[in-house]
Amino acid sequence: MTIRSLTVATIAFSIFTVGCATPEPRLAFPQESTVGNPPVVFAGSYDVEKGNLTLTANEEPFMRGSFLPLSPALTLNGSYKDSAIRADCYFSSILSEKGGLVGLISSTVQNSRGKTGDVCKMTVENEEAATLNF
């Protein structure tokens, strides 16, 4: 094998592996609830490629949902150990990462309203309990 063909093969392989790489899920680091006895530790992950959100309580997945196309808001309701839990999520990256005119307009609107970042506000029994930042 010549140096030239080896170089071409290496470049082709590099382009192929970079192009096929899937984005890592975004993680929300554990946050201990400020309400409840005993307090719950919330965390979560967001699969960027599929748009799926998974929230955990004490490392147990208990809420899952998907964002609708071009919708940065998602509300999930559930329960954990007989406590009603609600997650109000707003992921500004869903629109701003679209690029082009949609991304530009959505970024401008979100910035003017102070809604930036990817966040879920957790409530336990209607009391604000934790904020997860992704």
OpenMM code with the backbone's topology and positions (N, CA, C; nanometers):
from openmm import Vec3, app, unit

residues = "MET THR ILE ARG SER LEU THR VAL ALA THR ILE ALA PHE SER ILE PHE THR VAL GLY CYS ALA THR PRO GLU PRO ARG LEU ALA PHE PRO GLN GLU SER THR VAL GLY ASN PRO PRO VAL VAL PHE ALA GLY SER TYR ASP VAL GLU LYS GLY ASN LEU THR LEU THR ALA ASN GLU GLU PRO PHE MET ARG GLY SER PHE LEU PRO LEU SER PRO ALA LEU THR LEU ASN GLY SER TYR LYS ASP SER ALA ILE ARG ALA ASP CYS TYR PHE SER SER ILE LEU SER GLU LYS GLY GLY LEU VAL GLY LEU ILE SER SER THR VAL GLN ASN SER ARG GLY LYS THR GLY ASP VAL CYS LYS MET THR VAL GLU ASN GLU GLU ALA ALA THR LEU ASN PHE".split()
positions = [
    Vec3(0.0850, -0.1167, 0.0000),
    Vec3(0.0000, 0.0000, 0.0000),
    Vec3(0.0901, 0.1236, 0.0000),
    Vec3(0.0620, 0.2167, -0.0877),
    Vec3(0.1449, 0.3364, -0.0976),
    Vec3(0.1031, 0.4378, 0.0076),
    Vec3(0.1905, 0.5345, 0.0281),
    Vec3(0.1618, 0.6398, 0.1258),
    Vec3(0.0386, 0.7197, 0.0830),
    Vec3(0.0267, 0.7434, -0.0470),
    Vec3(-0.0879, 0.8217, -0.0957),
    Vec3(-0.2196, 0.7493, -0.0675),
    Vec3(-0.2262, 0.6203, -0.0990),
    Vec3(-0.3511, 0.5469, -0.0765),
    Vec3(-0.3798, 0.5329, 0.0731),
    Vec3(-0.2764, 0.5215, 0.1546),
    Vec3(-0.2942, 0.5163, 0.2987),
    Vec3(-0.3494, 0.6488, 0.3505),
    Vec3(-0.2981, 0.7593, 0.2994),
    Vec3(-0.3459, 0.8916, 0.3393),
    Vec3(-0.4922, 0.9103, 0.3001),
    Vec3(-0.5274, 0.8728, 0.1776),
    Vec3(-0.6659, 0.8851, 0.1315),
    Vec3(-0.7581, 0.7988, 0.2177),
    Vec3(-0.7166, 0.6789, 0.2494),
    Vec3(-0.7972, 0.5891, 0.3321),
    Vec3(-0.8161, 0.6477, 0.4724),
    Vec3(-0.7099, 0.7042, 0.5276),
    Vec3(-0.7186, 0.7647, 0.6607),
    Vec3(-0.8139, 0.8829, 0.6616),
    Vec3(-0.8063, 0.9687, 0.5630),
    Vec3(-0.8950, 1.0851, 0.5540),
    Vec3(-1.0405, 1.0396, 0.5376),
    Vec3(-1.0623, 0.9426, 0.4513),
    Vec3(-1.1988, 0.8920, 0.4297),
    Vec3(-1.2552, 0.8325, 0.5579),
    Vec3(-1.1760, 0.7555, 0.6286),
    Vec3(-1.2205, 0.6967, 0.7546),
    Vec3(-1.2522, 0.8051, 0.8567),
    Vec3(-1.1685, 0.9079, 0.8651),
    Vec3(-1.1910, 1.0177, 0.9589),
    Vec3(-1.3212, 1.0900, 0.9295),
    Vec3(-1.3457, 1.1189, 0.8036),
    Vec3(-1.4695, 1.1877, 0.7652),
    Vec3(-1.5895, 1.1002, 0.7970),
    Vec3(-1.5793, 0.9715, 0.7685),
    Vec3(-1.6891, 0.8792, 0.7937),
    Vec3(-1.7209, 0.8716, 0.9423),
    Vec3(-1.6197, 0.8569, 1.0280),
    Vec3(-1.6450, 0.8422, 1.1716),
    Vec3(-1.6950, 0.9712, 1.2329),
    Vec3(-1.6481, 1.0850, 1.1886),
    Vec3(-1.6962, 1.2123, 1.2410),
    Vec3(-1.8391, 1.2362, 1.1953),
    Vec3(-1.8684, 1.2065, 1.0711),
    Vec3(-2.0024, 1.2272, 1.0176),
    Vec3(-2.1054, 1.1360, 1.0800),
    Vec3(-2.0652, 1.0214, 1.1285),
    Vec3(-2.1587, 0.9249, 1.1851),
    Vec3(-2.1695, 0.9357, 1.3367),
    Vec3(-2.0927, 1.0220, 1.3961),
    Vec3(-2.0960, 1.0342, 1.5413),
    Vec3(-2.2306, 1.0894, 1.5863),
    Vec3(-2.2887, 1.0246, 1.6867),
    Vec3(-2.4145, 1.0737, 1.7413),
    Vec3(-2.3837, 1.1636, 1.8599),
    Vec3(-2.4618, 1.2693, 1.8764),
    Vec3(-2.4352, 1.3592, 1.9880),
    Vec3(-2.4609, 1.2902, 2.1218),
    Vec3(-2.3805, 1.3243, 2.2184),
    Vec3(-2.3981, 1.2715, 2.3532),
    Vec3(-2.5255, 1.3300, 2.4133),
    Vec3(-2.5954, 1.2535, 2.4977),
    Vec3(-2.7125, 1.3114, 2.5639),
    Vec3(-2.6697, 1.4227, 2.6601),
    Vec3(-2.7553, 1.5214, 2.6721),
    Vec3(-2.7303, 1.6285, 2.7699),
    Vec3(-2.7774, 1.5785, 2.9057),
    Vec3(-2.6977, 1.6038, 3.0071),
    Vec3(-2.7291, 1.5551, 3.1407),
    Vec3(-2.7572, 1.6700, 3.2358),
    Vec3(-2.8530, 1.6476, 3.3229),
    Vec3(-2.8775, 1.7397, 3.4340),
    Vec3(-2.8195, 1.6732, 3.5577),
    Vec3(-2.7285, 1.7404, 3.6228),
    Vec3(-2.6657, 1.6830, 3.7408),
    Vec3(-2.7672, 1.6742, 3.8550),
    Vec3(-2.7495, 1.5782, 3.9435),
    Vec3(-2.8451, 1.5570, 4.0522),
    Vec3(-2.8650, 1.6820, 4.1382),
    Vec3(-2.9928, 1.7062, 4.1682),
    Vec3(-3.0321, 1.8176, 4.2549),
    Vec3(-3.1238, 1.7629, 4.3626),
    Vec3(-3.0893, 1.7892, 4.4871),
    Vec3(-3.1739, 1.7420, 4.5965),
    Vec3(-3.2949, 1.8334, 4.6118),
    Vec3(-3.4103, 1.7725, 4.6285),
    Vec3(-3.5351, 1.8463, 4.6452),
    Vec3(-3.5308, 1.9281, 4.7731),
    Vec3(-3.5927, 2.0452, 4.7683),
    Vec3(-3.6004, 2.1294, 4.8880),
    Vec3(-3.7263, 2.1004, 4.9684),
    Vec3(-3.8118, 2.0122, 4.9186),
    Vec3(-3.9344, 1.9735, 4.9901),
    Vec3(-3.9417, 1.8216, 4.9955),
    Vec3(-4.0274, 1.7728, 5.0818),
    Vec3(-4.0461, 1.6287, 5.0942),
    Vec3(-3.9587, 1.5701, 5.2025),
    Vec3(-4.0083, 1.4630, 5.2633),
    Vec3(-3.9334, 1.3977, 5.3687),
    Vec3(-3.9434, 1.2477, 5.3468),
    Vec3(-3.8389, 1.1791, 5.3134),
    Vec3(-3.7050, 1.2317, 5.2880),
    Vec3(-3.6998, 1.3023, 5.1529),
    Vec3(-3.6051, 1.3926, 5.1358),
    Vec3(-3.5954, 1.4640, 5.0084),
    Vec3(-3.5583, 1.3699, 4.8935),
    Vec3(-3.6056, 1.4053, 4.7758),
    Vec3(-3.5791, 1.3278, 4.6548),
    Vec3(-3.4642, 1.3938, 4.5793),
    Vec3(-3.3783, 1.3129, 4.5180),
    Vec3(-3.2708, 1.3653, 4.4343),
    Vec3(-3.3136, 1.3483, 4.2885),
    Vec3(-3.3335, 1.4619, 4.2205),
    Vec3(-3.3755, 1.4621, 4.0807),
    Vec3(-3.2544, 1.4762, 3.9892),
    Vec3(-3.2639, 1.4154, 3.8718),
    Vec3(-3.1630, 1.4299, 3.7662),
    Vec3(-3.2327, 1.3971, 3.6348),
    Vec3(-3.1577, 1.4030, 3.5253),
    Vec3(-3.2206, 1.3703, 3.3988),
    Vec3(-3.1231, 1.3681, 3.2829),
    Vec3(-3.1762, 1.3246, 3.1683),
    Vec3(-3.0974, 1.3245, 3.0456),
    Vec3(-3.1888, 1.3594, 2.9290),
    Vec3(-3.1283, 1.4242, 2.8289),
    Vec3(-3.2010, 1.4636, 2.7093),
    Vec3(-3.1281, 1.4098, 2.5879),
    Vec3(-3.1947, 1.3230, 2.5133),
    Vec3(-3.1388, 1.2662, 2.3908),
    Vec3(-3.1614, 1.3673, 2.2787),
    Vec3(-3.0567, 1.4366, 2.2400),
    Vec3(-3.0652, 1.5449, 2.1419),
    Vec3(-3.1172, 1.4943, 2.0083),
    Vec3(-3.0693, 1.3797, 1.9649),
    Vec3(-3.1056, 1.3272, 1.8334),
    Vec3(-3.2531, 1.2870, 1.8255),
    Vec3(-3.3049, 1.2240, 1.9297),
    Vec3(-3.4430, 1.1754, 1.9290),
    Vec3(-3.5414, 1.2722, 1.9930),
    Vec3(-3.4904, 1.3701, 2.0688),
    Vec3(-3.5777, 1.4654, 2.1365),
    Vec3(-3.6463, 1.4080, 2.2587),
    Vec3(-3.5907, 1.3015, 2.3153),
    Vec3(-3.6511, 1.2357, 2.4313),
    Vec3(-3.5885, 1.2849, 2.5612),
    Vec3(-3.6751, 1.3137, 2.6574),
    Vec3(-3.6324, 1.3586, 2.7892),
    Vec3(-3.6666, 1.2498, 2.8902),
    Vec3(-3.5700, 1.2144, 2.9756),
    Vec3(-3.5922, 1.1184, 3.0832),
    Vec3(-3.5521, 1.1840, 3.2139),
    Vec3(-3.6443, 1.1845, 3.3094),
    Vec3(-3.6160, 1.2401, 3.4408),
    Vec3(-3.6118, 1.1269, 3.5426),
    Vec3(-3.5215, 1.1411, 3.6389),
    Vec3(-3.5054, 1.0374, 3.7408),
    Vec3(-3.5290, 1.0954, 3.8796),
    Vec3(-3.5730, 1.0081, 3.9685),
    Vec3(-3.5855, 1.0402, 4.1106),
    Vec3(-3.5074, 0.9335, 4.1851),
    Vec3(-3.4104, 0.9754, 4.2621),
    Vec3(-3.3225, 0.8817, 4.3333),
    Vec3(-3.2684, 0.7742, 4.2383),
    Vec3(-3.2239, 0.8204, 4.1209),
    Vec3(-3.1613, 0.7382, 4.0168),
    Vec3(-3.2576, 0.6408, 3.9488),
    Vec3(-3.3884, 0.6522, 3.9739),
    Vec3(-3.4887, 0.5679, 3.9084),
    Vec3(-3.5618, 0.6492, 3.8031),
    Vec3(-3.5600, 0.6076, 3.6767),
    Vec3(-3.6372, 0.6806, 3.5749),
    Vec3(-3.7863, 0.6752, 3.6102),
    Vec3(-3.8509, 0.7911, 3.6151),
    Vec3(-3.9923, 0.7922, 3.6507),
    Vec3(-4.0767, 0.8819, 3.5607),
    Vec3(-4.0148, 0.9623, 3.4777),
    Vec3(-4.0876, 1.0466, 3.3832),
    Vec3(-4.0144, 1.0459, 3.2503),
    Vec3(-4.0923, 1.0308, 3.1432),
    Vec3(-4.0346, 1.0377, 3.0084),
    Vec3(-4.1292, 1.1162, 2.9200),
    Vec3(-4.0704, 1.1883, 2.8267),
    Vec3(-4.1514, 1.2626, 2.7317),
    Vec3(-4.0683, 1.3064, 2.6135),
    Vec3(-4.1379, 1.3542, 2.5107),
    Vec3(-4.0722, 1.4027, 2.3895),
    Vec3(-4.1259, 1.5402, 2.3554),
    Vec3(-4.0375, 1.6246, 2.3071),
    Vec3(-4.0777, 1.7571, 2.2631),
    Vec3(-4.1429, 1.7463, 2.1256),
    Vec3(-4.2503, 1.8204, 2.1064),
    Vec3(-4.3124, 1.8272, 1.9748),
    Vec3(-4.2212, 1.9068, 1.8817),
    Vec3(-4.2297, 1.8840, 1.7512),
    Vec3(-4.1458, 1.9608, 1.6582),
    Vec3(-4.1672, 2.1124, 1.6761),
    Vec3(-4.0583, 2.1844, 1.6817),
    Vec3(-4.0569, 2.3306, 1.6965),
    Vec3(-4.1260, 2.3790, 1.8228),
    Vec3(-4.1349, 2.2951, 1.9249),
    Vec3(-4.1933, 2.3364, 2.0525),
    Vec3(-4.0887, 2.3197, 2.1622),
    Vec3(-4.0484, 2.4291, 2.2264),
    Vec3(-3.9463, 2.4193, 2.3301),
    Vec3(-4.0016, 2.3861, 2.4689),
    Vec3(-4.1346, 2.3779, 2.4830),
    Vec3(-4.1955, 2.3566, 2.6145),
    Vec3(-4.2509, 2.2147, 2.6265),
    Vec3(-4.2354, 2.1583, 2.7455),
    Vec3(-4.2876, 2.0254, 2.7746),
    Vec3(-4.3239, 2.0205, 2.9226),
    Vec3(-4.4446, 1.9741, 2.9520),
    Vec3(-4.4887, 1.9571, 3.0900),
    Vec3(-4.5170, 1.8098, 3.1126),
    Vec3(-4.4580, 1.7555, 3.2174),
    Vec3(-4.4785, 1.6150, 3.2532),
    Vec3(-4.5367, 1.6081, 3.3935),
    Vec3(-4.6322, 1.5198, 3.4129),
    Vec3(-4.6923, 1.4969, 3.5443),
    Vec3(-4.6758, 1.3509, 3.5807),
    Vec3(-4.6456, 1.3258, 3.7057),
    Vec3(-4.6298, 1.1889, 3.7514),
    Vec3(-4.6292, 1.1833, 3.9020),
    Vec3(-4.5891, 1.0694, 3.9533),
    Vec3(-4.5788, 1.0551, 4.0986),
    Vec3(-4.4575, 0.9696, 4.1319),
    Vec3(-4.4077, 0.9922, 4.2496),
    Vec3(-4.2954, 0.9141, 4.2991),
    Vec3(-4.3175, 0.8933, 4.4482),
    Vec3(-4.3289, 0.7678, 4.4876),
    Vec3(-4.3520, 0.7314, 4.6279),
    Vec3(-4.4684, 0.8113, 4.6870),
    Vec3(-4.5798, 0.8069, 4.6177),
    Vec3(-4.7063, 0.8691, 4.6611),
    Vec3(-4.7022, 1.0211, 4.6664),
    Vec3(-4.6062, 1.0846, 4.6050),
    Vec3(-4.6016, 1.2306, 4.5961),
    Vec3(-4.6247, 1.2725, 4.4515),
    Vec3(-4.7143, 1.3691, 4.4325),
    Vec3(-4.7397, 1.4220, 4.2980),
    Vec3(-4.6220, 1.5088, 4.2558),
    Vec3(-4.5701, 1.4828, 4.1365),
    Vec3(-4.4545, 1.5570, 4.0866),
    Vec3(-4.4863, 1.6097, 3.9480),
    Vec3(-4.4447, 1.7333, 3.9252),
    Vec3(-4.4647, 1.7979, 3.7959),
    Vec3(-4.3311, 1.8524, 3.7486),
    Vec3(-4.3063, 1.8404, 3.6189),
    Vec3(-4.1849, 1.8953, 3.5586),
    Vec3(-4.2273, 1.9918, 3.4485),
    Vec3(-4.1927, 2.1181, 3.4643),
    Vec3(-4.2158, 2.2194, 3.3610),
    Vec3(-4.0814, 2.2463, 3.2952),
    Vec3(-4.0687, 2.2010, 3.1705),
    Vec3(-3.9404, 2.2076, 3.1012),
    Vec3(-3.9472, 2.3074, 2.9856),
    Vec3(-3.8383, 2.3782, 2.9682),
    Vec3(-3.8250, 2.4716, 2.8561),
    Vec3(-3.6836, 2.4566, 2.8022),
    Vec3(-3.6738, 2.4112, 2.6777),
    Vec3(-3.5443, 2.3880, 2.6143),
    Vec3(-3.5296, 2.4842, 2.4971),
    Vec3(-3.4641, 2.5956, 2.5207),
    Vec3(-3.4473, 2.6962, 2.4155),
    Vec3(-3.3612, 2.6436, 2.3010),
    Vec3(-3.2774, 2.5457, 2.3280),
    Vec3(-3.1887, 2.4931, 2.2234),
    Vec3(-3.2658, 2.4236, 2.1120),
    Vec3(-3.3862, 2.3767, 2.1393),
    Vec3(-3.4644, 2.3072, 2.0363),
    Vec3(-3.4885, 2.3990, 1.9174),
    Vec3(-3.5167, 2.5254, 1.9436),
    Vec3(-3.5397, 2.6195, 1.8343),
    Vec3(-3.4115, 2.6889, 1.7897),
    Vec3(-3.3297, 2.7315, 1.8844),
    Vec3(-3.2120, 2.8105, 1.8474),
    Vec3(-3.1100, 2.7291, 1.7694),
    Vec3(-3.1075, 2.5973, 1.7864),
    Vec3(-3.0118, 2.5147, 1.7141),
    Vec3(-3.0592, 2.4784, 1.5736),
    Vec3(-3.1795, 2.5199, 1.5368),
    Vec3(-3.2308, 2.4908, 1.4025),
    Vec3(-3.1488, 2.5616, 1.2954),
    Vec3(-3.0934, 2.6756, 1.3311),
    Vec3(-3.0164, 2.7508, 1.2338),
    Vec3(-3.1075, 2.8269, 1.1383),
    Vec3(-3.0467, 2.9016, 1.0517),
    Vec3(-3.1222, 2.9778, 0.9527),
    Vec3(-3.2127, 3.0804, 1.0165),
    Vec3(-3.3171, 3.1176, 0.9445),
    Vec3(-3.4103, 3.2207, 0.9887),
    Vec3(-3.4865, 3.1781, 1.1134),
    Vec3(-3.5280, 3.0508, 1.1214),
    Vec3(-3.6006, 3.0012, 1.2392),
    Vec3(-3.5151, 3.0173, 1.3640),
    Vec3(-3.3890, 2.9768, 1.3573),
    Vec3(-3.2998, 2.9888, 1.4714),
    Vec3(-3.2752, 3.1320, 1.5117),
    Vec3(-3.2573, 3.2199, 1.4138),
    Vec3(-3.2323, 3.3609, 1.4418),
    Vec3(-3.3529, 3.4254, 1.5096),
    Vec3(-3.4719, 3.4043, 1.4542),
    Vec3(-3.5932, 3.4640, 1.5113),
    Vec3(-3.6207, 3.4078, 1.6501),
    Vec3(-3.6126, 3.2758, 1.6665),
    Vec3(-3.6419, 3.2165, 1.7967),
    Vec3(-3.5421, 3.2612, 1.9029),
    Vec3(-3.4147, 3.2723, 1.8669),
    Vec3(-3.3150, 3.3207, 1.9630),
    Vec3(-3.3453, 3.4627, 2.0067),
    Vec3(-3.3847, 3.5468, 1.9132),
    Vec3(-3.4170, 3.6859, 1.9453),
    Vec3(-3.5374, 3.6931, 2.0386),
    Vec3(-3.6427, 3.6182, 2.0078),
    Vec3(-3.7631, 3.6189, 2.0909),
    Vec3(-3.7330, 3.5639, 2.2290),
    Vec3(-3.6612, 3.4526, 2.2363),
    Vec3(-3.6301, 3.3919, 2.3654),
    Vec3(-3.5432, 3.4834, 2.4501),
    Vec3(-3.4448, 3.5484, 2.3905),
    Vec3(-3.3592, 3.6399, 2.4662),
    Vec3(-3.4382, 3.7582, 2.5194),
    Vec3(-3.5329, 3.8092, 2.4399),
    Vec3(-3.6114, 3.9238, 2.4849),
    Vec3(-3.7032, 3.8865, 2.6005),
    Vec3(-3.7397, 3.7604, 2.6102),
    Vec3(-3.8270, 3.7149, 2.7188),
    Vec3(-3.7490, 3.6544, 2.8349),
    Vec3(-3.6187, 3.6534, 2.8236),
    Vec3(-3.5355, 3.5983, 2.9302),
    Vec3(-3.5410, 3.4467, 2.9390),
    Vec3(-3.5817, 3.3808, 2.8313),
    Vec3(-3.5901, 3.2342, 2.8306),
    Vec3(-3.4741, 3.1793, 2.7497),
    Vec3(-3.3678, 3.1478, 2.8157),
    Vec3(-3.2530, 3.0871, 2.7490),
    Vec3(-3.2098, 2.9663, 2.8305),
    Vec3(-3.1450, 2.8743, 2.7662),
    Vec3(-3.0981, 2.7548, 2.8344),
    Vec3(-3.2007, 2.6434, 2.8306),
    Vec3(-3.1599, 2.5287, 2.8778),
    Vec3(-3.2439, 2.4103, 2.8826),
    Vec3(-3.2649, 2.3753, 3.0292),
    Vec3(-3.3884, 2.3854, 3.0744),
    Vec3(-3.4154, 2.3727, 3.2170),
    Vec3(-3.5487, 2.3023, 3.2420),
    Vec3(-3.5546, 2.2280, 3.3521),
    Vec3(-3.6795, 2.1691, 3.4014),
    Vec3(-3.6966, 2.2126, 3.5468),
    Vec3(-3.8116, 2.2715, 3.5753),
    Vec3(-3.8437, 2.3105, 3.7136),
    Vec3(-3.9339, 2.2039, 3.7717),
    Vec3(-3.8854, 2.1422, 3.8774),
    Vec3(-3.9554, 2.0315, 3.9404),
    Vec3(-4.0373, 2.0815, 4.0586),
    Vec3(-4.1626, 2.0379, 4.0668),
    Vec3(-4.2461, 2.0682, 4.1830),
    Vec3(-4.2924, 1.9367, 4.2448),
    Vec3(-4.2938, 1.9348, 4.3775),
    Vec3(-4.3416, 1.8202, 4.4535),
    Vec3(-4.4582, 1.8688, 4.5374),
    Vec3(-4.5744, 1.8048, 4.5179),
    Vec3(-4.6960, 1.8446, 4.5892),
    Vec3(-4.7197, 1.9956, 4.5772),
    Vec3(-4.7045, 2.0466, 4.4544),
    Vec3(-4.7278, 2.1878, 4.4191),
    Vec3(-4.6319, 2.2856, 4.4841),
    Vec3(-4.5196, 2.2388, 4.5353),
    Vec3(-4.4174, 2.3274, 4.5902),
    Vec3(-4.2914, 2.3136, 4.5071),
    Vec3(-4.2295, 2.4284, 4.4715),
    Vec3(-4.1069, 2.4237, 4.3923),
    Vec3(-4.0006, 2.3462, 4.4687),
    Vec3(-3.9455, 2.2440, 4.4023),
    Vec3(-3.8556, 2.1538, 4.4713),
    Vec3(-3.7125, 2.1572, 4.4210),
    Vec3(-3.6924, 2.1699, 4.2886),
    Vec3(-3.5582, 2.1673, 4.2320),
    Vec3(-3.5621, 2.2224, 4.0909),
    Vec3(-3.4473, 2.2694, 4.0440),
    Vec3(-3.4319, 2.3149, 3.9068),
    Vec3(-3.3184, 2.2362, 3.8439),
    Vec3(-3.3506, 2.1679, 3.7333),
    Vec3(-3.2512, 2.0892, 3.6613),
    Vec3(-3.2039, 2.1674, 3.5397),
    Vec3(-3.0754, 2.1888, 3.5298),
    Vec3(-3.0157, 2.2562, 3.4146),
    Vec3(-2.9428, 2.1543, 3.3303),
    Vec3(-2.9760, 2.1501, 3.2015),
    Vec3(-2.9178, 2.0532, 3.1097),
    Vec3(-2.8082, 2.1173, 3.0284),
] * unit.nanometer
topology = app.Topology()
chain = topology.addChain("A")
for resn in residues:
    res = topology.addResidue(resn, chain)
    for name in ("N", "CA", "C"):
        topology.addAtom(name, app.Element.getBySymbol(name[0]), res)
